[in-house]
Amino acid sequence: MTSRTIETGTAQLLCAVRDGVAVITLNRPEARNALSDELSPALRRMIRACGDDPAVGALLLTGTGGAFCAGGDVKGMGGNSTRAHLSDAERLADYKERHGGLTGALVALRKPTVAALPGAAVGAGLAIALACDLRIAGASAVAATGYTRVGLSGDYGIAWLMTRAVGASRARELMLTGERVDAVRGERLGLFHRVVADDRLQDEAFALARSLADGPRVALAAIKDNLDDAPRIDIGAAIAGEAERIIRCSRTADHNEAVRAFVEKRAPRFTGA
């Protein structure tokens, strides 16, 4: 196994690239990995850096301790916020930049992303998980929107992300009620793709991320393009877009390798080219 550590600029975020997978770990266990003025910018930098790194084929996001991410740090909200002095226009620009650089960047990333949830994912933390392509939850994981508890309406694109994950009706229910959803119901609703034993979570999540990192990268990016287009275009446009992308994929070395491997009855060895 090849591994290298990446300096994040803060102990609140850990990052290492292992066998083509960038494992990004939120590391504020004393605060259930709630976002902070140190953690959030570091997370944005790592998403951008790993997205640009040709050695990275997939991203795996997780948290230390018994939580994924408890969302925003409530102690720093309201009059205690470091941005309380900003005008509404300044705050709007700040929100767009910060949130777009986190969940917006995750959605825009053309590499596969996996969230491994060892425990609570609440508010912005749930939005981060929903921005990932696949979500694996430990049996102890719970999810909640949580915004109504602090008198807020939602951020980090959570309404959009939630609607795409569970549908408009369920998204409305979960956003308005703030219901705490356990792992079993979360999988049934579509918040989680898989639920595994807590002590198997990290191994199984990494195995999934590694299988994606080892895959045909041009094709995986094109698949994400097709899926992103699907909700907003008609069937004719979908067929045309898929045709353009499959032609592009058919010219890759990975496609030729896959055909040879099929004929030779062996597993393909993709290079991303």
C-alpha positions as semicolon CSV with decimal commas, in nm:
position;residue;x (nm);y (nm);z (nm)
1;M;0,000;0,000;0,000
2;T;0,136;0,342;-0,097
3;S;0,061;0,628;0,139
4;R;0,161;0,990;0,186
5;T;0,043;1,252;0,432
6;I;-0,072;1,593;0,311
7;E;-0,027;1,898;0,532
8;T;-0,363;2,068;0,584
9;G;-0,245;2,367;0,788
10;T;-0,439;2,265;1,099
11;A;-0,468;1,970;1,335
12;Q;-0,846;1,998;1,292
13;L;-0,823;1,832;0,952
14;L;-0,619;1,529;0,850
15;C;-0,544;1,416;0,496
16;A;-0,352;1,124;0,352
17;V;-0,345;0,972;0,005
18;R;-0,353;0,592;0,018
19;D;-0,352;0,386;-0,302
20;G;-0,510;0,666;-0,502
21;V;-0,769;0,756;-0,237
22;A;-0,750;1,090;-0,057
23;V;-0,876;1,020;0,295
24;I;-0,989;1,352;0,443
25;T;-1,073;1,332;0,813
26;L;-1,248;1,600;1,019
27;N;-1,062;1,600;1,349
28;R;-1,248;1,796;1,617
29;P;-1,384;1,504;1,821
30;E;-1,436;1,724;2,127
31;A;-1,688;1,926;1,922
32;R;-1,829;1,630;1,724
33;N;-1,627;1,761;1,428
34;A;-1,834;2,080;1,400
35;L;-1,707;2,325;1,142
36;S;-1,485;2,608;1,264
37;D;-1,290;2,901;1,125
38;E;-0,988;2,669;1,103
39;L;-1,155;2,352;0,983
40;S;-1,377;2,495;0,709
41;P;-1,108;2,675;0,503
42;A;-0,874;2,377;0,540
43;L;-1,148;2,146;0,414
44;R;-1,210;2,372;0,115
45;R;-0,837;2,375;0,035
46;M;-0,811;1,997;0,056
47;I;-1,111;1,938;-0,168
48;R;-0,958;2,169;-0,427
49;A;-0,606;2,025;-0,392
50;C;-0,718;1,663;-0,409
51;G;-0,945;1,740;-0,700
52;D;-0,646;1,879;-0,890
53;D;-0,402;1,604;-0,788
54;P;-0,357;1,351;-1,071
55;A;-0,248;1,090;-0,815
56;V;-0,592;1,103;-0,652
57;G;-0,867;0,896;-0,810
58;A;-1,132;0,924;-0,538
59;L;-1,200;1,115;-0,216
60;L;-1,314;0,963;0,112
61;L;-1,450;1,203;0,378
62;T;-1,498;1,094;0,736
63;G;-1,471;1,212;1,097
64;T;-1,283;1,109;1,409
65;G;-1,456;0,994;1,724
66;G;-1,826;0,921;1,728
67;A;-1,945;1,176;1,472
68;F;-1,914;1,268;1,107
69;C;-1,985;1,641;1,146
70;A;-2,225;1,819;1,380
71;G;-2,259;2,111;1,139
72;G;-2,187;2,469;1,235
73;D;-2,045;2,551;1,577
74;V;-2,352;2,683;1,761
75;K;-2,133;2,864;2,015
76;G;-2,005;3,083;1,735
77;M;-2,347;3,177;1,599
78;G;-2,558;3,488;1,651
79;G;-2,385;3,772;1,830
80;N;-2,081;3,550;1,891
81;S;-2,011;3,510;1,519
82;T;-1,678;3,639;1,391
83;R;-1,874;3,776;1,092
84;A;-2,138;3,962;1,293
85;H;-1,983;4,297;1,194
86;L;-2,033;4,235;0,820
87;S;-2,310;4,403;0,626
88;D;-2,580;4,185;0,470
89;A;-2,419;4,226;0,127
90;E;-2,078;4,127;0,265
91;R;-2,225;3,829;0,447
92;L;-2,403;3,715;0,130
93;A;-2,082;3,726;-0,071
94;D;-1,898;3,548;0,210
95;Y;-2,160;3,272;0,230
96;K;-2,153;3,214;-0,145
97;E;-1,776;3,189;-0,150
98;R;-1,740;2,964;0,155
99;H;-2,032;2,731;0,089
100;G;-1,969;2,714;-0,285
101;G;-1,609;2,619;-0,214
102;L;-1,717;2,329;0,006
103;T;-2,038;2,147;-0,090
104;G;-2,048;2,324;-0,426
105;A;-1,695;2,209;-0,499
106;L;-1,773;1,852;-0,391
107;V;-2,070;1,834;-0,627
108;A;-1,866;1,984;-0,911
109;L;-1,574;1,744;-0,859
110;R;-1,547;1,494;-1,144
111;K;-1,379;1,234;-0,924
112;P;-1,592;0,989;-0,720
113;T;-1,651;1,093;-0,360
114;V;-1,749;0,876;-0,063
115;A;-1,865;0,985;0,283
116;A;-1,810;0,743;0,574
117;L;-2,036;0,835;0,866
118;P;-1,936;0,691;1,205
119;G;-2,202;0,892;1,389
120;A;-2,402;1,212;1,368
121;A;-2,425;1,416;1,049
122;V;-2,625;1,729;1,129
123;G;-2,700;2,051;0,942
124;A;-2,401;2,154;0,733
125;G;-2,244;1,819;0,821
126;L;-2,534;1,639;0,659
127;A;-2,504;1,870;0,358
128;I;-2,137;1,773;0,321
129;A;-2,229;1,404;0,330
130;L;-2,510;1,457;0,077
131;A;-2,269;1,637;-0,156
132;C;-2,069;1,314;-0,185
133;D;-2,160;1,058;-0,450
134;L;-2,192;0,769;-0,206
135;R;-2,257;0,752;0,167
136;I;-2,175;0,458;0,392
137;A;-2,301;0,477;0,749
138;G;-2,200;0,288;1,057
139;A;-2,486;0,130;1,251
140;S;-2,457;0,410;1,509
141;A;-2,492;0,689;1,253
142;V;-2,776;0,939;1,272
143;A;-2,873;1,228;1,048
144;A;-3,076;1,543;1,103
145;T;-3,117;1,874;0,927
146;G;-3,123;2,049;1,264
147;Y;-3,179;2,403;1,135
148;T;-3,514;2,466;1,300
149;R;-3,356;2,392;1,638
150;V;-3,137;2,701;1,601
151;G;-3,393;2,914;1,418
152;L;-3,227;2,895;1,077
153;S;-3,346;2,794;0,731
154;G;-3,057;2,590;0,591
155;D;-2,729;2,646;0,410
156;Y;-2,455;2,473;0,210
157;G;-2,718;2,382;-0,050
158;I;-2,886;2,132;0,180
159;A;-3,240;2,171;0,040
160;W;-3,112;2,108;-0,314
161;L;-2,893;1,818;-0,200
162;M;-3,165;1,666;0,016
163;T;-3,424;1,687;-0,263
164;R;-3,192;1,507;-0,503
165;A;-3,116;1,237;-0,245
166;V;-3,461;1,153;-0,108
167;G;-3,711;1,335;-0,330
168;A;-3,910;1,653;-0,279
169;S;-4,169;1,513;-0,039
170;R;-3,926;1,351;0,203
171;A;-3,690;1,647;0,183
172;R;-3,976;1,873;0,289
173;E;-4,052;1,646;0,583
174;L;-3,692;1,624;0,703
175;M;-3,622;1,996;0,661
176;L;-3,938;2,114;0,839
177;T;-3,940;1,864;1,125
178;G;-3,566;1,834;1,183
179;E;-3,632;1,467;1,262
180;R;-3,339;1,263;1,389
181;V;-3,305;0,970;1,147
182;D;-3,123;0,654;1,252
183;A;-2,909;0,443;1,020
184;V;-3,181;0,191;0,930
185;R;-3,436;0,454;0,831
186;G;-3,166;0,663;0,668
187;E;-3,080;0,377;0,434
188;R;-3,447;0,319;0,358
189;L;-3,499;0,687;0,272
190;G;-3,187;0,710;0,057
191;L;-2,980;0,930;0,287
192;F;-2,732;0,640;0,316
193;H;-2,646;0,394;0,042
194;R;-2,517;0,127;0,279
195;V;-2,516;0,061;0,653
196;V;-2,241;-0,154;0,800
197;A;-2,122;-0,252;1,146
198;D;-1,943;0,031;1,321
199;D;-1,616;-0,160;1,344
200;R;-1,626;-0,231;0,968
201;L;-1,710;0,121;0,852
202;Q;-1,365;0,258;0,771
203;D;-1,242;-0,061;0,603
204;E;-1,551;-0,098;0,386
205;A;-1,566;0,270;0,296
206;F;-1,199;0,268;0,198
207;A;-1,244;-0,050;-0,007
208;L;-1,526;0,116;-0,198
209;A;-1,329;0,437;-0,252
210;R;-1,025;0,240;-0,366
211;S;-1,231;0,041;-0,616
212;L;-1,351;0,372;-0,761
213;A;-1,000;0,520;-0,763
214;D;-0,880;0,211;-0,954
215;G;-1,157;0,253;-1,213
216;P;-1,160;0,415;-1,558
217;R;-1,136;0,779;-1,460
218;V;-1,250;0,937;-1,787
219;A;-1,556;0,713;-1,791
220;L;-1,636;0,781;-1,425
221;A;-1,622;1,156;-1,484
222;A;-1,849;1,117;-1,788
223;I;-2,095;0,908;-1,584
224;K;-2,113;1,191;-1,330
225;D;-2,179;1,436;-1,614
226;N;-2,462;1,216;-1,743
227;L;-2,617;1,185;-1,398
228;D;-2,590;1,558;-1,327
229;D;-2,760;1,639;-1,657
230;A;-3,042;1,387;-1,614
231;P;-3,281;1,583;-1,386
232;R;-3,274;1,900;-1,595
233;I;-3,283;1,788;-1,959
234;D;-3,521;1,591;-2,179
235;I;-3,456;1,243;-2,316
236;G;-3,334;1,369;-2,651
237;A;-3,072;1,591;-2,492
238;A;-2,976;1,308;-2,258
239;I;-2,920;1,068;-2,547
240;A;-2,713;1,328;-2,732
241;G;-2,498;1,404;-2,428
242;E;-2,441;1,037;-2,355
243;A;-2,347;0,975;-2,719
244;E;-2,081;1,249;-2,712
245;R;-1,931;1,117;-2,392
246;I;-1,932;0,749;-2,483
247;I;-1,752;0,831;-2,808
248;R;-1,490;1,019;-2,606
249;C;-1,456;0,725;-2,366
250;S;-1,427;0,476;-2,652
251;R;-1,105;0,649;-2,760
252;T;-0,932;0,609;-2,423
253;A;-0,656;0,368;-2,335
254;D;-0,871;0,247;-2,044
255;H;-1,145;0,132;-2,282
256;N;-0,896;-0,056;-2,496
257;E;-0,747;-0,214;-2,184
258;A;-1,092;-0,320;-2,064
259;V;-1,164;-0,491;-2,397
260;R;-0,830;-0,674;-2,390
261;A;-0,888;-0,780;-2,030
262;F;-1,233;-0,915;-2,118
263;V;-1,091;-1,122;-2,404
264;E;-0,802;-1,245;-2,188
265;K;-1,037;-1,321;-1,896
266;R;-0,852;-1,105;-1,641
267;A;-0,919;-0,794;-1,438
268;P;-0,844;-0,469;-1,627
269;R;-0,558;-0,246;-1,513
270;F;-0,678;0,108;-1,566
271;T;-0,437;0,400;-1,583
272;G;-0,681;0,691;-1,614
273;A;-0,575;0,759;-1,973
